[in-house]
């Protein structure tokens, strides 16, 4: 549950560095994420929806009945293709999740590096230095 909470906070925060990182990584992994959506996730969603392709979901605004979006376009029918919108939402969520996952891993490696760095050796305090100076002055 905390993972989903962190994911939601990631999507909603306005940090410019995180946004720039998301854009760069999103562009770099576009083909990988696109294949994940098209070849892995959408077939599963299609099976859940009874074999329908999400992109082929539409409403006919002119009252005509068409089998596919292509048939409606060919007939010149007025249609509202909400399936394309659903596909865009699914793509966005998956891209956001992949970027979130990568940044989360990157942040973990940064934290490990910070904790692994040795602490600087501690020197004498200001009071100890003043005592040493005083003692040296007394000797002279």
BELNOR-V791322 format. One record per residue. RES is the residue in one letter. PSI is psi in degrees with one decimal (NA if undefined). Layout:
res-><RES & RES>
psi-><PSI & PSI>
This chain:
res-><X & X & X & X & X & X & X & X & X & X & X & X & X & X & X & X & X & X & X & X & X & X & X & X & X & X & X & X & X & X & X & X & X & X & X & X & X & X & X & X & X & X & X & X & X & X & X & X & X & X & X & X & X & X & X & X & X & X & X & X & X & X & X & X & X & X & X & X & X & X & X & X & X & X & X & X & X & X & X & X & X & X & X & X & X & X & X & X & X & X & X & X & X & X & X & X & X & X & X & X & X & X & X & X & X & X & X & X & X & X & X & X & X & X & X & X & X & X & X & X & X & X & X & X & X & X & X & X & X & X & X & X & X & X & X & X & X & X & X & X>
psi-><-36.7 & -33.2 & -45.6 & -35.9 & -44.0 & -40.2 & -43.5 & -43.2 & -38.0 & -45.8 & -29.2 & -11.4 & 153.4 & 27.1 & 121.2 & -40.0 & -43.9 & -37.8 & -45.9 & -41.9 & -42.5 & -40.0 & -45.0 & -49.7 & -37.5 & -40.8 & -39.9 & -35.0 & 18.5 & -45.8 & -39.4 & -48.7 & -38.3 & -41.7 & -39.4 & -45.8 & -52.4 & -43.7 & -18.7 & -53.3 & -45.8 & -36.4 & -36.5 & -43.9 & -38.5 & -41.4 & -42.3 & -35.7 & 11.4 & 31.0 & 5.4 & 144.7 & 130.5 & -39.0 & -16.9 & 13.2 & 129.1 & 161.4 & 138.4 & 119.0 & -16.7 & 6.2 & -6.1 & 156.9 & 121.7 & 146.7 & -42.4 & 168.5 & -41.3 & -40.6 & -39.3 & -41.5 & -42.0 & -36.8 & -6.5 & 22.0 & 151.9 & 119.0 & 155.3 & 107.4 & 81.5 & -16.8 & -37.7 & -38.1 & -44.0 & -40.8 & -42.3 & -39.0 & -45.3 & -44.3 & -45.4 & -45.2 & -42.7 & -42.3 & -44.8 & -40.9 & -43.7 & -44.7 & -42.5 & -44.7 & -43.3 & -43.7 & -36.7 & -44.2 & -40.6 & -43.9 & -36.4 & -42.2 & -35.4 & -42.9 & -39.0 & -40.5 & -39.1 & -40.9 & -26.6 & -21.6 & 130.2 & 146.8 & 147.8 & 142.6 & 138.7 & 128.6 & -178.3 & 150.3 & 171.7 & -39.3 & -40.1 & -40.3 & -41.6 & -37.8 & -42.3 & -42.5 & -43.8 & -44.4 & -39.4 & -40.0 & -34.7 & -36.7 & -33.6 & NA>
